[in-house]
Amino acid sequence: MPSPTRSPPPASLHLDVERASVNTINYVPCLISARQLFKLSNKKGITGESMAIEAKVLVDKWHARGLSRDVLVAIRFENFSINEPKP
């Protein structure tokens, strides 16, 4: 059985970590949060307003775990072009 074709994950995050003042210990959680956004957008095929809501949930989750909300929002917008959900 052939393996299903998948889009490759982002090779790197387009985020200036020095500008964002991300501590080295937080690099891996930032990458994990980006990987979760990637899985939602590419593997599960979620788009539009549903994707914006799911991305907000992930930002809230990782912010509660200690990451900067500004960095998470930058990852969401700069790498995946996902805006804030409508109120």
Residue pairs with C-beta under 8 A, 6 or more apart in sequence:
6 42
6 43
7 42
9 35
9 38
10 34
10 38
10 79
13 30
13 31
13 34
13 75
13 79
14 78
14 79
15 22
15 30
15 71
15 74
15 75
15 78
15 79
17 27
20 68
20 70
20 71
20 74
21 68
22 30
22 68
22 71
26 66
26 67
26 71
29 62
29 65
29 66
29 67
30 67
30 71
30 72
30 75
33 58
33 59
33 62
33 67
33 72
33 75
34 75
34 79
36 58
37 55
37 58
37 75
37 76
37 79
37 80
37 82
38 80
40 46
40 51
40 54
40 55
40 58
41 47
41 51
41 80
41 82
46 54
49 85
49 86
51 82
52 82
52 83
52 84
52 85
52 86
53 85
55 76
55 80
55 82
55 85
56 84
56 85
58 72
58 76
59 69
59 72
59 73
59 76
62 72
63 69
63 72
76 82
77 83
